[in-house]
Amino acid sequence: MNPIMRFLHFWYDFVVGDDWTVAVGVVIALVVTALFAGAGIAAWWLLPLAVVLLLGLSLRKASRSGA
């Protein structure tokens, strides 16, 4: 595997990891936070809320699968 592919594979594993739904959820939360902030709405609360919800969903999914 060439160095560029190893580099891209590392970043994919680092960002996505075992659960791609958490990575997508974080990206969506970042986009919505940016849109709120751009509209002048206080959006500081959105990312912590998203992290708590995504963590809960990920733990629920892992506990059901027996992982």
SVG drawing of the C-alpha trace seen along z (x, -y; Angstrom):
<svg xmlns="http://www.w3.org/2000/svg" viewBox="-31 -37 35 47">
<polyline fill="none" stroke="black" stroke-width="0.4" points="0.0,0.0 1.5,-3.3 2.0,-6.1 -0.9,-8.2 -3.4,-5.4 -2.0,-4.5 -2.4,-8.2 -6.0,-8.3 -6.8,-5.0 -5.4,-6.3 -7.6,-9.4 -10.7,-7.3 -10.1,-5.0 -9.4,-7.9 -12.5,-9.9 -15.0,-7.2 -13.8,-4.4 -16.2,-1.6 -19.4,-3.5 -19.9,-5.7 -23.3,-6.9 -21.5,-8.8 -19.2,-10.5 -22.2,-11.5 -24.1,-12.8 -21.1,-15.0 -20.8,-16.4 -24.5,-17.2 -24.3,-18.8 -21.4,-21.0 -23.2,-22.1 -26.4,-22.9 -24.4,-24.8 -22.7,-26.8 -26.0,-27.6 -27.5,-28.7 -24.4,-30.8 -24.5,-32.4 -28.1,-33.4 -27.2,-35.0 -28.8,-32.3 -26.9,-31.2 -25.8,-27.6 -23.3,-26.7 -25.7,-24.1 -26.1,-22.1 -22.8,-20.3 -22.8,-19.1 -26.4,-17.9 -25.5,-16.1 -22.5,-14.4 -24.6,-13.1 -27.3,-11.9 -24.9,-10.2 -22.9,-8.6 -26.2,-7.2 -27.2,-5.8 -23.8,-4.3 -23.8,-2.6 -27.3,-1.3 -26.3,0.1 -23.2,1.7 -25.0,3.3 -27.6,4.8 -25.0,6.3 -23.1,7.8 -19.9,6.0"/>
</svg>
